[in-house]
Structures are given as C-alpha cells and as structure tokens.
Amino acid sequence: MARLSIRIDIGPENRLGPGKVQLLETIAEHGSISAAGRALGMSYRRAWMLVEAMNKGFGRPVVEAQIGGKAGGGARLSAFGADVVAHYRAIERAADKAASPFLARLTPTLADER
C-alpha cells in the first residue's frame, strides 16, 4: 500500500521529517542522544548534529541536557521538543486521513496485477 511521508520545510535551513521526529522520540525513550543514535543505527556525532540543527533552526532547544549523577548525564526532550513531536504526529495523522482515498487509488490490488 502506498503511504504518505511528511517533510515540513519550516525555514530555508530548517526541515522536520520522519527521521528527525523518530530521533526525538527515541531520545525521549532512552534518555540519551548516544543511546538513541545506537538504537537507530546512527553515530552519536550524526545524532548530535541533527539535534543541534533542530535546536538552532527552531531558535530554542528541542533537546536539553540532564545533569549527571553517578550514572552520568543524559538528554531529554524540552517541553517545546515534546510539542514539536506531538504537532508533527498530528499533522501526519491528518494528512494520512485526507490522502487515504487518493493513496488507495495509487496502490495496485492483487486483482489488477493478474
């Protein structure tokens, strides 16, 4: 089945798409940029660069450092970062719902393929 993939061009150097949103969700899940990167099969450097690009592009942090203790520090989504994820997922759901009848027409059925 055909599916929709949303990329939002927020500014000339600020884009938000499924990969960055998945990174944010994985940071929230693991509490660490490096652990999120590992879980997604990307280097810490790449994950950190994507986070920095989002922080800079939005003009405020989407991810914040957590002060370390015995186990060391970590990272968590800022309240704004959590809102970015929630709004992106809401846009994705609305777009999927609106596009569903059109996407269905683009997907060949088994009967059409015979």
C-alpha positions as CSV (number, residue, x, y, z in Angstrom):
1,M,0.0,0.0,0.0
2,A,1.2,3.5,-0.8
3,R,1.9,5.6,2.2
4,L,2.5,9.3,2.8
5,S,5.8,10.7,4.2
6,I,5.7,14.2,5.6
7,R,8.6,16.7,5.5
8,I,7.9,20.2,6.7
9,D,10.1,23.0,5.4
10,I,10.0,25.4,8.4
11,G,12.6,27.7,7.0
12,P,15.4,27.7,4.5
13,E,17.7,25.7,6.7
14,N,15.1,24.0,9.0
15,R,13.3,20.9,7.9
16,L,11.4,18.4,10.0
17,G,10.6,15.0,8.8
18,P,10.1,11.4,9.9
19,G,13.8,10.7,10.7
20,K,14.3,13.7,13.0
21,V,11.0,13.1,14.7
22,Q,11.9,9.4,15.2
23,L,15.3,10.6,16.7
24,L,13.4,12.9,19.1
25,E,11.1,10.1,20.2
26,T,14.0,7.7,20.7
27,I,15.8,10.3,22.8
28,A,12.7,10.6,24.9
29,E,12.6,6.8,25.2
30,H,16.2,6.2,26.1
31,G,17.1,9.5,27.9
32,S,20.3,9.8,25.8
33,I,21.4,11.1,22.4
34,S,24.1,8.4,22.2
35,A,21.7,5.6,23.1
36,A,19.1,6.9,20.7
37,G,21.7,7.1,17.9
38,R,22.7,3.5,18.7
39,A,19.1,2.3,18.7
40,L,18.6,3.9,15.3
41,G,21.9,2.7,13.8
42,M,23.4,6.1,13.6
43,S,26.6,7.6,15.1
44,Y,26.5,9.8,18.2
45,R,28.0,12.6,16.0
46,R,25.2,12.3,13.5
47,A,22.5,12.2,16.1
48,W,24.1,15.2,18.0
49,M,24.4,17.2,14.7
50,L,20.7,16.6,13.9
51,V,19.7,17.7,17.4
52,E,21.9,20.8,17.2
53,A,20.4,21.6,13.8
54,M,16.9,21.4,15.2
55,N,17.8,23.5,18.3
56,K,19.3,26.2,16.0
57,G,16.6,26.0,13.4
58,F,13.8,26.4,15.9
59,G,15.7,29.1,17.9
60,R,15.2,27.2,21.1
61,P,16.1,23.7,22.4
62,V,14.1,20.7,21.4
63,V,16.5,18.6,23.5
64,E,18.0,19.5,26.8
65,A,21.0,18.1,28.7
66,Q,20.3,16.4,32.0
67,I,22.8,16.9,34.8
68,G,24.8,13.8,35.5
69,G,24.9,11.9,38.7
70,K,26.5,8.6,39.5
71,A,25.3,7.1,36.2
72,G,26.3,10.2,34.2
73,G,24.1,12.7,32.4
74,G,21.7,12.3,29.6
75,A,19.3,14.1,27.5
76,R,15.5,14.7,27.4
77,L,13.1,16.5,25.2
78,S,12.3,20.0,26.3
79,A,8.6,20.9,26.6
80,F,8.9,22.6,23.2
81,G,10.5,19.4,21.8
82,A,7.7,17.3,23.0
83,D,5.2,19.7,21.4
84,V,7.2,19.5,18.1
85,V,6.8,15.7,18.1
86,A,3.1,15.9,19.1
87,H,2.3,18.5,16.4
88,Y,4.2,16.6,13.7
89,R,2.4,13.4,14.5
90,A,-1.0,15.2,14.5
91,I,-0.1,16.7,11.1
92,E,0.9,13.2,9.9
93,R,-2.4,11.7,11.1
94,A,-4.5,14.5,9.5
95,A,-2.6,14.2,6.2
96,D,-2.9,10.4,6.2
97,K,-6.7,10.7,6.7
98,A,-7.0,13.3,3.9
99,A,-4.8,11.4,1.5
100,S,-6.1,7.9,2.2
101,P,-8.6,7.7,-0.7
102,F,-6.1,9.0,-3.1
103,L,-3.3,6.8,-2.0
104,A,-5.6,3.7,-2.3
105,R,-6.1,4.5,-6.0
106,L,-2.3,4.6,-6.5
107,T,-1.9,1.1,-4.9
108,P,-2.4,-1.8,-7.3
109,T,-4.6,-4.6,-6.0
110,L,-3.8,-8.2,-6.4
111,A,-6.6,-8.5,-8.9
112,D,-5.1,-5.7,-11.0
113,E,-1.7,-7.4,-11.1
114,R,-3.1,-10.7,-12.6
